[in-house]
């Protein structure tokens, strides 16, 4: 789907504003009620057009993700450098997250976990580029992985509140974040193993030791 230019959306809103503020009040001051009605209708019409264009732009952006899919190959050294660097990148992210975890403040601890989840999500999406387009469904790997993460958050939250929603207290958010991180770390490790375990020159066991070496 062709992307909707931003200027067209802004133009529609601008014209709607002209009808709503300028023309409407001008005709109302002259007591030309018929023209006032037309001005109101024009404002609504162009506002609806702007909303429709904005939705079309959002839809085009979401549908273009699969078309813009980047493919990586296990036999390309330049493509697997990212995998080799993941343990180092993870270490940096964890060092930053520890500043939040170590505060003991629930909100800070949860945000630190969300930052780690964002990094792990990004890493897994990049690993998905070693698979062919369409491998993760029609919506693509990004949507697939994000849905997986949402499902894990929901599962772990329910798990930690056996007495019902809201009964676990604020600490539940911290526990859930840690559980989701554990899930994503394992999924990334499993994906790397599937993609590169038989690749000559890549020692998966050594890589996994480095990947799992960072303790929370």
C-alpha positions in Angstrom: 0.0 0.0 0.0 1.3 3.4 -0.9 2.1 5.7 2.0 0.0 8.7 2.6 2.1 11.9 2.7 2.1 13.8 5.9 1.4 17.1 4.2 -2.0 15.9 2.9 -3.1 15.1 6.5 -2.0 18.5 7.7 -3.7 20.2 4.8 -7.0 18.5 5.6 -6.8 19.5 9.2 -5.9 23.1 8.2 -8.9 23.4 5.9 -11.1 21.9 8.6 -9.8 24.6 11.0 -10.6 27.3 8.4 -14.2 26.1 8.1 -14.6 25.6 11.9 -13.2 28.9 13.1 -13.1 31.4 10.2 -16.1 30.6 8.0 -18.4 29.4 10.8 -18.0 32.4 13.0 -18.0 34.8 10.0 -21.3 33.6 8.7 -22.7 33.3 12.2 -21.9 37.0 12.9 -23.8 37.9 9.8 -26.7 35.7 10.9 -26.4 33.7 7.6 -27.4 30.5 9.3 -27.6 28.5 6.1 -24.0 29.3 5.2 -23.1 28.7 8.9 -24.5 25.2 8.5 -22.5 24.6 5.4 -19.3 25.8 7.1 -20.0 23.4 10.0 -20.5 20.6 7.5 -17.3 21.5 5.7 -15.3 21.4 9.0 -16.7 18.0 9.9 -16.0 16.7 6.3 -12.4 17.7 6.2 -11.8 16.6 9.8 -13.2 13.1 8.8 -10.9 13.2 5.8 -7.9 14.0 7.9 -8.7 11.1 10.3 -9.2 8.7 7.3 -5.8 9.8 5.8 -4.1 9.3 9.2 -5.5 5.8 9.5 -4.5 4.9 6.0 -1.0 6.1 6.7 -0.8 4.0 9.9 -2.1 1.0 8.0 0.4 1.5 5.2 3.2 1.7 7.7 2.2 -1.5 9.4 1.8 -3.4 6.1 5.1 -2.2 4.8 7.1 -3.9 7.5 7.1 -7.2 5.7 8.0 -5.6 2.4 11.0 -4.0 4.0 12.2 -7.3 5.5 16.0 -7.6 5.7 17.3 -11.1 5.2 20.5 -12.3 7.0 22.4 -15.5 6.1 24.3 -17.8 8.5 27.1 -18.3 6.0 27.8 -14.5 5.8 30.4 -13.5 8.4 29.2 -9.9 8.4 25.7 -11.1 9.2 26.6 -13.1 12.3 28.8 -10.5 13.9 25.7 -9.2 15.5 25.1 -12.6 17.2 28.6 -12.8 18.4 28.3 -9.3 19.9 25.0 -10.0 21.7 26.5 -11.0 25.0 28.6 -7.8 25.1 25.5 -5.7 24.2 23.5 -7.5 26.9 26.1 -6.8 29.5 25.9 -3.1 28.8 22.1 -3.1 29.0 22.2 -5.0 32.2 24.7 -2.6 33.8 22.3 0.2 33.0 19.3 -1.7 34.3 21.0 -2.4 37.6 20.8 1.3 38.4 17.1 0.9 38.5 16.9 -2.5 40.1 19.2 -1.5 42.9 17.1 1.4 44.0 14.5 -0.9 45.5 11.8 1.5 44.2 9.1 -0.5 42.5 8.5 1.9 39.6 12.2 2.2 39.0 12.7 -1.5 39.1 9.9 -2.2 36.7 11.1 0.5 34.2 14.6 -1.1 34.3 13.0 -4.5 33.4 11.1 -2.9 30.6 14.3 -1.5 29.2 15.8 -4.9 29.2 12.7 -6.4 27.5 13.0 -3.8 24.8 16.6 -4.8 24.1 15.7 -8.5 24.0 12.8 -7.8 21.7 15.0 -5.9 19.3 17.6 -8.7 19.4 15.1 -11.4 18.7 13.6 -9.4 15.8 17.0 -9.1 14.3 17.6 -12.9 14.7 14.4 -13.5 12.9 16.0 -12.0 9.8 17.9 -15.3 9.4 14.6 -16.8 8.5 12.8 -16.3 5.1 10.0 -13.8 4.7 6.6 -15.1 5.8 8.2 -17.6 8.2 6.6 -16.1 11.2 3.2 -15.6 9.5 1.6 -12.9 7.3 2.1 -10.1 9.9 5.8 -10.7 10.0 8.3 -11.4 12.8 7.9 -8.1 14.6 4.2 -8.6 15.2 4.7 -12.3 16.1 7.4 -11.5 18.7 5.5 -8.6 20.2 2.4 -10.8 20.6 4.6 -13.4 22.2 5.8 -10.9 24.7 2.3 -9.6 25.5 1.2 -13.2 26.1 4.0 -13.9 28.4 3.3 -10.7 30.4 -0.3 -11.7 30.7 0.5 -15.3 31.7 3.1 -14.4 34.4 0.9 -11.7 35.8 -2.0 -14.2 36.2 0.4 -16.7 37.6 1.6 -14.4 40.4 -2.0 -13.5 41.4 -3.7 -16.8 42.2 -6.3 -15.0 44.3 -7.4 -12.8 41.4 -6.3 -9.6 39.6 -4.9 -6.9 41.8 -4.3 -9.2 44.8 -0.5 -9.5 44.4 0.5 -6.0 45.2 2.9 -3.8 43.4 5.7 -6.3 43.7 4.0 -8.4 41.0 5.1 -6.0 38.3 8.7 -6.6 39.3 8.3 -10.3 39.4 6.6 -10.4 36.0 9.3 -8.3 34.4 11.9 -10.8 35.6 10.0 -13.8 34.3 9.5 -12.3 30.9 13.2 -11.5 30.7 14.0 -15.1 31.5 11.6 -16.2 28.7 13.1 -13.9 26.2 16.7 -14.8 27.1 15.9 -18.5 26.5 14.1 -17.8 23.2 17.0 -15.8 21.9 19.5 -18.6 23.0 17.3 -21.2 21.4 17.1 -19.2 18.2 20.8 -18.7 18.0 21.3 -22.4 18.5 18.9 -23.3 15.7 20.5 -20.8 13.3 24.2 -21.3 14.0 24.8 -24.5 15.9 26.1 -26.3 12.8 27.8 -23.3 11.4 31.6 -23.9 11.1 33.6 -21.5 13.2 30.9 -20.7 15.6 31.0 -22.3 19.1 27.5 -22.2 20.4 28.4 -23.5 23.9 31.0 -20.8 24.4 28.5 -18.2 23.1 25.8 -19.5 25.5 28.1 -19.3 28.5 28.8 -15.7 27.7 25.1 -15.0 27.1 24.1 -16.5 30.4 27.0 -15.1 32.3 25.2 -11.9 33.2 23.4 -12.3 36.5 20.5 -10.1 37.6 
